[in-house]
Amino acid sequence: MFDAILPHLPILQVIVPLIAAPLAMMIWRPNAAWGFTLVVTWATFGLAILLLQQVLAQGVIIYELGDWPSPFGIVYQVDAVNAFVVLIISSIAALVTTYAREGILKEIQGRNQTLFYAVFLLCVSGLLGVTITGDAFNVFVFLEISSLSTYVMVALGAQRDKRALSSSISYLIMGTIGATFFVIGIGLLYMATGTLNMADLADRISNLGDSRMVRAAFAFIVVGLGLKLAVFPLHLWLPNAYTYAPSPVTAFLAATSTKVAVYTLMRFIFTVFGTRFAFQEATLMYLFMPLALVGMFIPSLVALYQVNIKRMLAYSSVAQIGYMLLGISLASVLSVSAATVHLFNHALMKAALFMALGAVVYRLGNASIHTLQGLGKQMPWTMAAFVGGGLSLIGVPLTVGFVSKWLLIQSAFEADMWWLALLIVLSSLIAVLYVWRVIEQAYLQPIPEGRAVKEAPLSLLIPMWVLVLANFYFGIDASLTTRVATQAAEGLLGMGGAP
Amino acid sequence: MSQHHLILRIISKILIPPILLYAFYVQFHGDFGPGGGFQAGVIFAVGIILYALVFGLEGAQKVAPPSVVQVFMAFGVLLYAGVGVATLLLGGNFLSYDVLHPDLAHHSGQHYGILAVELGVGITVASVMISLFYSFAGRNAEIDDEDW
């Protein structure tokens, strides 16, 4: 049985949640649908662990769909990078499902509850598909599956706050513009090379040399993905979508969807285009790096002034994307592995933080900073989890946040840009300020009169604390994550043919 | 309502059966000529939508109840993916139709595979079209200012 599924791991990874989605829709009882989703997401997580082990042991795995060989048919090509991102997505999906039941019962009504689980599974399968596929057009298809289901999930927040509808629409418009740009880029690439297979594309582009069409394709793809991953000036959809979505959805999106876009960007820049042409190199140096630096500071400063803490964390997510972009723009093995590690680490910290906030919303109905007054005494476990996640967000030693920043600072020194290291530390100081605002309200302010709240239920606390403890575990013993990330970075830069 | 638009009602009564039949033609002739699941699904849905436009939403929903449409929506996807899983279970790769009927000379496995997959596409597209129409046609009044 076990041996029989091993050769099919790449496709099972995508197909299990994809088949489960319509099944979940046909289960009419919310609790049964939740139980089903729980089994499916944990099974997907198990498959992801097996897949990562297989990749680390054997190297690149290629799976041909319908037995069509590589440049003609769609292939799934899994190396250390994909397998790592797949692991991030499926682990967060499993934990968020465990966490979601109570929140969904409260925040979504009636039939929409079961439909939510169907849409959630579709989203998981779309994100996994984007990550695992080796075909450029297939990336677009899966990107749209995940994006469309994300718009629906954001809109489901409308029962708690009607503004979810308008933020979902604006996300839809921005996301669709992004997808259009992306597919135009793919089309131009197809015109220039006549292939859609990523490995084949990389091959032909390097033979083709520098041409205006390839440059145009590069520009379209970078802008399109930039919209999806909310790079600083293209981030306007993100704060509203994260703020008004149901809490479990926010935790899931913050931890996975932008990560997948970052992965896709790395895949296209390093594997498909390669950095040996002057145009691509200049883009990294003169476009990505300034945007990354501005992105590290301005959204952090905006986060300082937010009243809604969910929105504050959303802005902080935009700032964190700046760090990943900085890692990409330096384009060395160390910096790309820093960016990859940060994908994982940021998923851990943001999921933990948004889950803690979700517990607050579950008990008190909103996540305004005034609501948090004195909550440290009334919901001690939830607020302690928030502090844990917050420390990690700042990058305090012994947390995962420190590991990614340390690697990033090292790669800045490696590139002889000590001032970058200074800026990274400075921007972390802003994170200290906005996390402190919450801690000050929760622990140093008195409990408002007449408010009696209980601690959040265990089903919320357990997944939250698993993530918080993971924040510390992978912060103390970073050997596993950095080893995988280094291998991933070598794969990315090696396949694209670094100079 | 039933007294008005006599010509419209008679003409659509005459047209709806051929429309539905044509949908099946496009569906099952898709591997030999132009057509296939998507187009067939749209044509089939048009039959139901035309009925709803002329005879009212309630009548159409008696023929195709929204809950049944939802189940079919999911069933089509399952059929498509199910073919893929069947090929997996028969020992091939995902969606490698050849294992369905290992007669390599005539590619009959490919033939059965694509037929089943296209049927899944047709069912899902038809149900999605119908339920899109239902949700627009059965929409409540505009949202009040106070709801915002």
Interface residues (C-beta under 8 A of the other chain):
Chain A: H8 I11 I15 L18 I19 A21 P22 L23 M25 M26 Y63 E64 L65 G66 D67 A118 K162 R163
Chain B: Q70 V71 M73 A74 F75 V77 L78 A81 G82 G84 V85 L88 G92 N93 F94 L95 S96 Y97 D98 I143 D147 W148
